[in-house]
Amino acid sequence: MTRLLCRLNINFPEHERRTLLMAGISAGFASVFGTPLAGAVFGLEVLTIGSVGYDAIFPCFVAAFLGDYTTRAWGVHHTLYTVTQTASLTPASILSAIAAGIAFGLTALLFARCTHAIGGFFKRHISYPPLRPFVGGMLIALAVFAIHTTKYIGLGIPTIVAAFSEYLPRYDFAAKFAFTSLTLGSGFKGGEVTPLFFIGATLGNALSSILPLPSSLLAAMGFVAVFAGAANTPIAGGLMALELFGPEAGAFASIACVVSYIFSGNRGIYHSQRLGARKHAGLQANPRTLDSSSESPASHAPILQR
């Protein structure tokens, strides 16, 4: 709806267009995942790294809760993710959560850089834009035929659910990482959120062989933390964990989200994000769009598809 209004050239002031964009993002996130609190805060966090636009807090919260209510009233049921085993908050478990958060943050950093690098490669070598996703789609199809499974394409909901209750192959996250990076980098737009949940949940599942935390808990932590790092939205990630998994798992997931955000660098998956505040003292803060684009915020809004 936000994009439609902008394309219709309705003469909104710049401030109102930004508020409308943030409210639309909040409503979309909340309605797709059934997390109105996380959706509201996601809309406030995602446009500017390190800065929350409280001037839009009321429309974002109203839009998020109305979006979630509309989806539920329509009879849409969201996927349930059940954490089968948690842990007590002790110094050892907190250190393990921090270690997991570092792994999730570095994975988010690598994912964003790989996706942007693949996109740059396609732009340099294929000048005709519609040909890029065609070539990328052919490569994905060939890879699927080569490995004889469709496990790593699409949303991957069954694998995400399985990560909470059983041990999965340790390479699942890497395979989904590769397929998703190539898909997005070759020009397909949207559809990065749930694949990041897949990558995070399966990575957490794999880390259970190293860290002394339950695999189900680590899957929940990775589910939100990799996305929080890649999108630079740690508060929304923590709230999402609380809404989806409850307070016990949510506490560990919130720690992982904050650490992931710190280690994920200053460039995420969304080109339109502006750098409002530095994450580390040694980094230069420059409030500009990360891809140096001069277009309006609505023209490069995050595409929140599953």
N, C-alpha and C positions, 0 to 999 in steps of 0.2 A: 504494500500500500504506500509506504514511504517513497519508494522508487517511482511508483505510478504518479504520485502527486508532483514529484520533482520533474518528471518527464512532461507533465501537462503544463509546466511553466507557471504554476500558480504562484503569485507574487508574495511569498512568505519572506519576512525579514530573516537574515542569516541566523540570528539567535533562535528564532522559532523553528526554522528548518532543522537546526541541530537538535533541539528538544524533541521535535517530531521523530527524527531519526532514532534518537536514544529510546524513546517510548516504543517505537516499532520493534527495535531489537529486543527490548525487554519482553514485550508481548510474545514475540516469536519464540524466544528461548523458553519462556515459562510454559507456553502451550505445547511445545514439542516434547519437552522432557518432564512436564508435570512438577516443576520446581519454581513456584512463583517468587519466593524470596531470592533465590539465586538468579532468576531471570531479571528481576528488578535491578539488582546490584550489577549484574553483567552489563546491562545497558549503560549504567553510570561509569563503569570501569573501562570498557573496551576501547573507547575512542582515543583516550590519552593515557599513555603508560605512566603510572606513578601519580595520577591525579584523578580524583572522583568529582564529577560535576554535580554538586548538591543542588544547584539551581533547577535541575530537572528531576529531583528526587520524587516529587509528588506525581507527575505524569508517568514516570517510569513504574512506580509501584502500582498505580491505578491500572495502567496498561497490562502489567504482568499478571495481576490477579484476575482482571477481566478476561485476558487471553486464556489463562488456565481454567477459569470457570466455564468459558465458552466451549473449550475442548471437552471438558468433563460432561457438560450438559448435552453435547452432541453424542455422547456415549462412547467416546474414544478411551481405550484403556492403555495405559503406559506399561512398559516392561518393568517387572519387579526384580530387583537385585537384592538377594538375601545374603548378608554376612553371617556365616554359620559359626564363626568363632572369633572372638576378640581377645584383647590382652589388657592387663592392668597398666596404668601409667606409672612406670618406675623409671629411674635414671637410665637403666639399660634399654628399656623399650623406647624411650624418647630418643636416645642416641641411634637406635636402629631406625626409627622413623626419619630422623635427620639424614641418615645414610641413604635410605630409600628415596627421600626427597631430592638428594643430590643426583642420584641415578635418573630419576624422572625428569629433573630439570635439564640435565645434559642431553637426554633423549629428545626433549622438546626443542632444545637449541639445535641439535643435529637435524631434526625433522624440518624445521623452518629453513635452515641453510640449504639442505639438500633440495627441498622443493623449489626454493628460489634459484638455486644453481641449475637445476634441470630446466626451469622456465627460461633462464637466460640462454642456455644451450640451444633450446628449440628456437628461440627468437633469432639467434645468430645464424643458424643453419637452415631455417625454413622461413622464408620471407613472407609467404602467403599464410595469414593467420588461420583460416579454416582448415588448412592442411595439417597444422600441428596436432590438434586432437585426433585427427584421422590416423596419423602415424602413431601417436601414443596409444590409441585404442587397438591398433593392429599389434603393437608390441605386447600390450596386456593380454590380448587374445592368444598370441603365440605362447606367452609364458604360462597361461592357464592350461593350454593343451600340453605343454612340456611337463608340468608337474602333476597333471591328471587330477586336479581338485579345484573347486570353486570356493574353497574355504576362505581365501584371502581377498575376495572381491565382494562388493556389496557392503551392507551394514555389518554383517558378522555377528548379529545378536546371539545366535545359539552358542558361539564360542565365548562371547563375553559372559553370558550366564554360566557357562561351564567353568569359567575361570574362578568363580566364587565357591565351587563345590568339589572340584577335582583337579588333579595335577595334569597340566597340559605340556606338550612339547616345548622345550625352552626356546626354540627358534620361531615360535608363532608370532611374537611381536616384531621380529626382524623382517619376516616375510610380509606382514601387513604394512610395515613401515615402507618397504620397497615398492609394493604395489600402489600404495596411496600417494607416495611422493611422485612416482612417475605419472599417475593419473592427473594429479593437480598441476604438476609442472608442465605437462604437455598441453594444458589449456582448458581442461574441464573445470568448471566453476562450481563451488559449493560441495557439500557432502564431506567436509573434513572433520566434523565434530565427533560423530559416532566412531569413525575409524580411529580417531585419537583415543576414545574410550577403549576401543579394542586393544590398541597398542599398549596403553597404560595398564589395563587389567591383566593382560597376558604377561607383560613385563613384571608386574608385581607378583604374579603367580610364579614366574621363573625365579625371582629373587628369594622366594621362600626356601630355596635350597641353600641360600647363603646367610640370610638374616634370621635371627631367632624370633620371628613373628609368624602367626598363622597365615597360610597362603590365602585364605578368604579375606582376611583383613588387608593384606598387602595388595590383593586385587582391587579392593575398594579404594585404597589409597592411590594406586596408580591410575585407576579409572578417572578420578578428578584431577590428580596432580599433573599428569602429562598435558592435559588440555589447559589447565590453569597456567602452566609454564609457557605453552605455545601461544596462548591467547593473551598472556600477561594480565590475568584476572584472578589473583589469589583469593580475594575475599569471596567472590562469586563461587569459586571452586570449593572453598570451605563450607559455605552455606549449602551448596548442592549436596555435599557429602552428608551434612546434618539432615537434610530433607529426605535423601534417598536411603541412608544407612542407619540413622539414629545417632544419639549423642556419643556413645562409646566409640564406635568406629569413626564417627565424625571428628572427634578430637585428634586422633592419629592422622586422619586425612587432611585436616586443617594444617597441621604441622608440615606435612609433606607438600601441601600446596604453597605455603609460604617459602619453604626452602627451594622448591622447584622454580618458583618465580625468581628468586635471587640468582639461581644458576642458569637461567634460560636465556640470558643475554638481553640486548636492547632492541632486537628485531624479531617480531613474532610472525605468525602465519598471515596476519592481515596487513596488507600494504598501507592502508589508510591510517593506521595508528600513528599518533603523534607522540613524541617523546617529551613528556611534561616534567619528569623528575628522574634524576639518575638513580640507578639501583646501588651503585658502589661509589665510594668517595673518589676513586681514581678515574671515573668515566665522566666525559664531558656531557653536560645536560644541554640539549638544544631543542627547544620546542618547535620542531618542524615535522612535517610528514616524512616518514622513514624512507619512502621512495621518491622524495623530492617532488611529488606531484603538486600542481597548483590548482587542481580541480576541487570542486566543493566536496564536503564530507559525504554527501549523499551519493555521489557518483562512484565511490569505492567502498560503500558500506560493507561490513562483514556479511557474507551470505550464509545465513544460519539454516542450513539444511542438514538433515540427519546424516 
